[in-house]
Amino acid sequence: MKARMPESIPCIPAQTCHGVCIGCVDIGSQWSDEYQKFFRQIILTWELPTVRMDVADKNGVKKNMPRVISKTYSNTLGKGLRLLEHIEMWRGKFASDNEKRNYDYSERLGKNCILVIANSPKQGGGTKATVASVAPLMTGMQEKQPESAITDYDMDRDGFDNLPASPPWAADNIRKSKEYKEAMGEHTEMADEQPDSREGGNPDIPF
């Protein structure tokens, strides 16, 4: 019997396309080797109704489904950070610092948008797709309902008994978080600081 290699999933091509937010996942405080600090992070996930592929279920039955793309952000709406830029481009500017401070990202779940997807080289070869910008639908565009399950996970609210299944790497990231390790009795001694607001010095840029 010959060995079977896993099928590679083609990179989503660079384009401007319709997106529907299907995931908001809090992955806790992640250590950055580059900045030598912990940064609280979240993952936002969108499905792309006009960019599709055939996906086989556990019984081998294929179904045509939207492609999915995720972006990891520093979990703060600080000035100059990418999350604030994308949220305000999408929903409009916050009326006050108090509104910003109390904002619940899960309010974006199910919301439609226009995504600009960029391609760039991956370390080790190949190409990766990233979300370059998020904007509201253009006038006349019809809103679409999510076809995939909605994932809403808040570490402080939901704990660690049932970690999110989507995106697939989220649970592994949560297990690497400072909060998870401390809850499991592991001690963390690394610096715990929030990012500054300088565009050239915040940890959102690599992600």
C-alpha angles and dihedrals in degrees: 000000000000121000114256119225119213114255112254117232112226117241116257105255120243108268148122110260148156115276135189119197110235103161142048111172127175108211096180129226111343124195117240115206089193096055098026091227142098117254124190107233141188133195121221117196131196133187118218110222094192096045108068144166138182112261124191118221124217089279093053094252110143122224128183107240138170118265114247131220130186136194128199117218137183102258098240134091092218121153112273095017121126096236093059091046093052097042093049093045087053105041103017131259121311114254094221144358088255092058089048092048092053097041117133111211091205086073084081093061111117091011119134125228147156114260126200107209119198129194125219137166118276123223107261093025138296132073132283130203120223135182105250098177143354126213138167121268115278119251111281096022114130119234117238130212119236114265094192129065116274116242118204115171126167113179094209092049102036104034123202106294096092112029119193118267094206130099089029096231096047096090092051090051091050090053088055093052124111091237094053094047092049091048088053091051098258116138121228120198101174123115117279111205138144120240120262120239099247112121091217095049109040124106093231092080098074092045 
